[in-house]
Amino acid sequence: MTTLAGTGPAATSDRGAIKFAAIAVGFVMAALDATVVNVAGASIKDRLGLGLDHLTWVVDGYMLTFASLLLLAGALGARFGAKRVYLIGMALFVVSSVACGLAPNGDVLVAARVVQGVASALFLPGSLVLLVGAFPEPARRARIVALWSAAGAGASGLGPVVGGVLVDSFGWRSIFMINVPIGLVGFVLTAKLIKPVDEDTTRRVKPLGHLFGVVALAGLAYALIEGPDQGWGSPGIVAAIAVAVVFATAFVVRERRGDDPILPVELFRAKAFSIPNAVGVLLNFGLYGVLFMIGLFLQQVHGATPLRAGLQMLPMMIVFVVGNLVVARFVPKIGTRLPMIVGLSVAGVVSVLMAAVSPATPYWVLALAMSVANLGLGITAPAMTAALVEAAGPAHASVASATFNAGRQVGTLLGVAVAGTVLASFADWYGGARTTFLVAAAAYLVAVALVLRHIRRTPQ
């Protein structure tokens, strides 16, 4: 018996691989752009003559819109079609990447990064929705989703190395320009191969609450980043803090009294759900604040090139992924509480010890300590996620996942902002590094206390 050319098992497998690549490329680019700047920061700072506050905005301008618009983008995808919103996001990401790569000064670069964050928020939720729709068979879909998750984690881990290679070979602008051909290929393949997912025309999209959240976060980020330069009592900083307080209050009031809240208020009333969310925010706050500092520290203090800094950061990043993969297998047997306590405690204690960093501290000690701390965080992450999913239940899995990921991105935004504030407050890089480690340690240990107090022991 024969089969028509192009319709056998091999052809079907090849077509599935192409579909996966078409959809996953968006997730990979979003993950890369969150970490690739860590080793390009010093070059951007020198080439464009930026201050540390401006450089912090290059990272946090992206994170601000990305974090605060994820939930809105998910609602838009459900209402107007995940494929349509995904493709709009991909097109906008390509255009904004060109704008980043051609930016003549820091202001244009920050503005382009803000738009890039909007684009990432638009296409990231749709990436998983389209992936699930493209692979309807349950067993195959489970493998594909696991591969999609691993691709994102790997992209984050390899971000500093990829950034180092590109900056050393082609200059800092290449870390943005590389998105153009990849994004265009992903756009064309998705448009041609991926079927649309049914839209919910009855769903209402209310942007007002999201606007309150964006403005509140923007005011807080502005105050944290610009405070050391302008002075904490200056009119601009006081006004930014006031804006953050007013709009945060408006957001909370709307969530409590509105008939269609953005966040699952009824879920947040349960400690089993709210505590893993808080742990996610604190974990990202500490981790990404330290990574922002380390990328600059290795180049400004140790004199590393971008490529060397990326390679030096590789073991610190890879252990996080290793911890994820190893512990995820054992969470069903040992429960979620113990891995979170152990992992966060290890990260907190090691970060306290690293607050003793000095000119006499060699690179290998720094790398070993960071690797152990990040391994602890890698152990924490799958247990934290499992605890949240278990608390939400199947009925609320989608909104719980969106809320969880948005919260972690907010943690990243605030972590980088605080790290930039700390570094700008010290004339000595070592003083800034020591304080950054202590701030991260405080975040991890507060998370430990929350788990000890509110997460109950679960039977094996």
N, C-alpha and C positions, 0 to 999 in steps of 0.2 A: 504493500500500500504506500502511496506517495502523498506528499503534502505540497501544496502550492508554495512557490518560493516566497520567502518573507513572512510565512504564517506559521512556521514550526515553533517548537519550544524555545530554540535559541533566539529567534526573531522576537518572540514575545518578551523574553528576558531582557534583550537589548532595548526594546521599546520601554520597558519598565524602568530600566536604568536611566534612560534619557529623560523620562518623566520625572523621576526622582531628582536628577541633577537640575532640571529646569526649575523645580519648586524650591529645592534646598538652597540654591544659589543666593536667594534673598536672605535667608536666615544666616548663612555663612558670612555674607558681606556685612550684615548688621552686627554680628558678633565680632568680626575683625575690626570694624571701625570703632568699637568700644575700647580696644586695647592696643591697636597698632600705633596710636599717637603717643603711647608712653615712651617709646624710644626715639620718636621723631621730634618730641617737644623741644629738646635742646637746640636742634638744627633750626626749627621754626623760630624759636626765640632769638637766635643769633642772626639769621638771615633777614627777618622782618623787623629786628630791633624791638622786640616786645618785652614788656615787663612781666613779672610773674603773674600779676592779676589778669593781664591779657591772655597769657598762655593757659591759665586755668579756665578762662571762658572758651577757649578753643575746644577743650574737653567737655565742659559743662554746658556750653551752648547746645551741643548735640544731645547730651543726656537730658537737658531740661524739657525739650519738646518730645523727645522719644519717650521719656518716662510718663509725662503728664497726658499724653495723647493716646497711649496704648488702648485704654478702655473705650475711648471715643471711636478710635479706628475699628475696634472689634464690632461696635454697634453699627458703624457705617457699612462694614462688610456684610453683616447680617441683613441690613435693610436694602442695600443697593447691589448686593452680589459680591462675594469674596473675590472672584476673579477680576471684576472690574476695578475694585479698590486696590487689589494687589498690583495690577498693571499700572495704575495711576501712580502708586507709590514707587514702583520700579523706575518708571520714566522720570519722575521727580528726583529720585536718588541719583540717576545718571547725570541729569542736568546740574544738580547741586554739587556733585563730585567734580564736574568740570569747573564750576565756579570756585570751589575750594582750591583746585590745582592751579588756577590762573590768578588767584587773589593777589593783588599788588600790595596789600597792607593788612594789618591785624583786624581792623574793623570789618573789612569785606570778608575775610576768612571766617570770623566769628558769625557773621550774618549767614554765610553759606552753610556753616555747620548747623546753625539753627534750622535751616530748611532741610538739611540732610537728616536731622533728627525727626522732623515731621514725616519725611518720606519713609524712614525706617519704621515709624509707628504705623504707617498705612499698610505696608506690605508684610510686616512680621506676623500679625494675627492670621492673615489670610493664607500665609505659607502652610501652616499646620492644617487649616480647614481644607485647602485644596489637596493637600497630601492625603488626608483621610478619604476625601471623595475620589481621588484617582486610584486608590487601592482598596476596593470594597471587601476583599476576602479577609476575614478576621485574623487568621494566622500570619498571612503575608503583611497585612497592615501593621501588626504589632512589631514585626521585624523592621519594617520600613521606618516606623515612628522612632524606634530605638536608634536606628542608624541616623535619622535626622537629628535627634538629640545629641548623639555622639559627634556628629559633624559640627554642630554649633559649639560644643565644649572644646573640641579640638581646635577650631578656629580661634577661640578666645585664648587658648593656651599657646598657640603658635603665633599669635598676633605680634608680640614683640620681636620675634625672629624674622617674620615676614617683613615687618617694618624696618628692621635693621638692614636686611639685605637690600631692600628697595632704596632706602635713604643713602646707604653707602655707594650703591651702584648708579643711581639716577637722580638723587636729590630728594628733598622732603616732598616736593609736589607729586612725586610718583605714587605715594601711598594713597592719593585720591584719584589720580588718573587711571590707576589699575582697575578701578571700579567700572570704568566706562565700557571696555570691551566685554567684561564679564557680565555686567548688567544688561547690555544690549543682547547678548546671546540668551541670557535667561528670559528676557522679555519676549523675544521672538519665539523661543521654544514653548514658553507658557501659553502665548497667544495661539499657537498652532496646535499643540498637543493636549492641553488640559481643558477638560469640559467644565463649564460653569456649574457652580453649586446653587441650588435653589435659594432665592432670596425671600425674606420675610417682609412682605409689603405692609403688613399690619403693625410692624414694629415702629415705635416713635423714637426719634433721635433728638435728645434735648441737650444742646451744647452749652447752656448757661452754667450748669454745675461744673462741667469740665473747664470752662473759662475761669471760674472762681479758683479752681485748683491750680491752673497754669499761672495765673497772676500771683497767687500766694507763694508758690514755689519760686517764681522769678524774683519776687521781692526779697525772699529769704536768701536766695543764692547771691543776689546783688549785694546785700548787706555783708554776707560772709566774705565774698571775694574782694570787694572794694573797701571794706572796713579798714584794713591796715594802711592802705594808701591814702584814703580821704580823711581818716580819723573817725573813731567810733561815735563821736558826738557831733559830727558834721551834719548839716541840714539834709544832704542827700541820703546819708545812711539812716538817719532817724526817720525820714520819709519812707524809705524802703522797708524798714521794720514795721512801720505803721501800716503800710499797704499789705504786707504779709499777714499781719494780725487781723486786719479788717476782712480780707478776702478769705483767709482760713476760717474765720468765724462764720462768714456767709456760707462757705462750703458746708461746714458742719450743720448749720441750721437747715440748709436746704436738704441735706441728707436725712435729717431726722424728721422733717415735716413734709417733704415732698412726696408725691404719690408714686414717683418712679425714681428711686435713689440709684446713684451710680454704683455704689458699693453695696454688697450684701449685708445690710445692717443686722438682720436677724442672725446671720452666721457669726458676725463679730461679737455678738453678745456671749457666745460660747468661748471659754478660755482655750479649749482644745483647738479652735480655729484661729483665734486672734493671736495666740502666743507664737505659733509657727510663723505667722506673718511678721510679727515683731522681730523674731529671730532672723528672718530673711533680710529685713531692712538693716539690722545691726551687723550681720555678717558682711553684706555688700559694702556697708559704710566703712568698716575697718579694712577689708581686703583691698578695695579699689583706691582708698586713700593712701594706703601704704604703697601699692603698685605705682601710683602717680609719683610719689616721692622717690621710690627706688629708681625708676627710669631716669629721672633727672640726677639723682645722687651718683649713680654709677658713671655718668658722663661728666658732670661738673666737678666732682670730687676725685673720683678714681681715674679720670681722663680717658674713659673708654670711648671708642667710636660707636656710632649707632649699631653697627653689626655686632661688635663685641658685647655691647650692653644687652642686645637682644639674646645672644647666645648665653650670656651670664644669667639672664632672667628665665631661660628655658626650664632648668630643673625646678625653679620655684613655681612655675606655672603647670608643668606636667604632673607634679604630685597631686595637685588638686583634682585633675581628671582621674588619676589612678585611684585616689581615695573614693571618688564617686562610683567608679566601676566595681571596686572590690566590695565596698560596704553594702551597695544596693542588693547584692545577693543574700546578705545575712540579715537584713532588716526584718523580713518576715519571721525569722527565728528568734531574734534577740529583742525585737521591739524598737521603738523610735527614741525612747527617753535616754537610754544609756549611750548610744552613739553621739547624741547631741551634747550630753554632759561631758563626755570624754573629749570629743573633738574640740569643742569650744574652750574647755579648760586648758587643753594643750596649747591651743593658739593664744589664749590669754596669757598664760605663764611665760611662754617663749617670747611674746611681745614685750612683756615686762622686763625680761632679761636683756632683750635687744635695746632697751632704753639706755644701756651702758655703752653703746657704740661710741667709738673714739677713733682718732687717727691711727691708733695702734691695732685696730681691728682689721684683720686681713679679709679678703674677699671670701675665702672658703668658709669662714665662720659665719659671715653674713648670709651666704647662700645656704649653708646647712640649717641655720636657724629659721630662715624664711621658708625653706622646704618643709621643715617639721611643722611650722605653724600652718602652712597652707595644706599640708596633709591632714591636719586636724580639721580644717574647714571643709576639705573634701569628704571627710568622714561624716561631717555634720549634714552636708547638703542633701543627700538622698533620704536620710532619716527625717529631716525637717520637711521635705516635700511629701514623704509618705504620711507623716502625721497630719499635714494639712488636707491631703486627699481623703484620708480616713475620716477626718472630722466633717468634711463637706458632704461626703456621700455622693453617689452617682448622680443624684438629681441636681446637684449644684456644682458638679465637677468643672464645667466650662467657665462659669463666672468666678469660681474660686481660683482657677489657674490664672485667669486674666488679672485678677486682683493681686495675687501673689507675685506675678512677674512685674507688674507695674510698681508694687511696693519695693521690690528689690532694685529696680532701676532708680527709684527715688533715693534709696540708700546709697547707690553709687554716686548720684548727683551730689548729695550732701557730703559724702566722704571725700570726694575730690575737692569740693569747695572748702571744707575745713582743712584739708591737707595744704591747699594753696594758701589759706589764711595763716596757718602755722608757719610754713616756710617763709612767707613774706614778713613775718613778725621777728625773724631772727637774722642777724647779719652773718651768723655762723651756720653753715650747712649741717654741722653735727648737732647743734642745738635744735634745729628744725627737725632733723631725723629722729632724735631722741623723743621729742615731744609727740611727733606723729605716731611713733610706736606706742607711747603711753595712751594716746587717744584711742588707737585701735584696740589695745588691751582692755581699756575701760568698756568699749562696746561689746567685746567678746564676753567679758566677765558679767556684765549686766544681763546678757543673753543667757548665760549659765544660771544666774539667779532666777530669771523668769521661768526657765525650764524646771529647775528644782522646786519652785514654789507652785507652779500651776499645771505642769504636765504629769499626770498620774502614771504610775507603773502599770504596764500592760502585761497580761499573761503571755507566756512564751507560745 
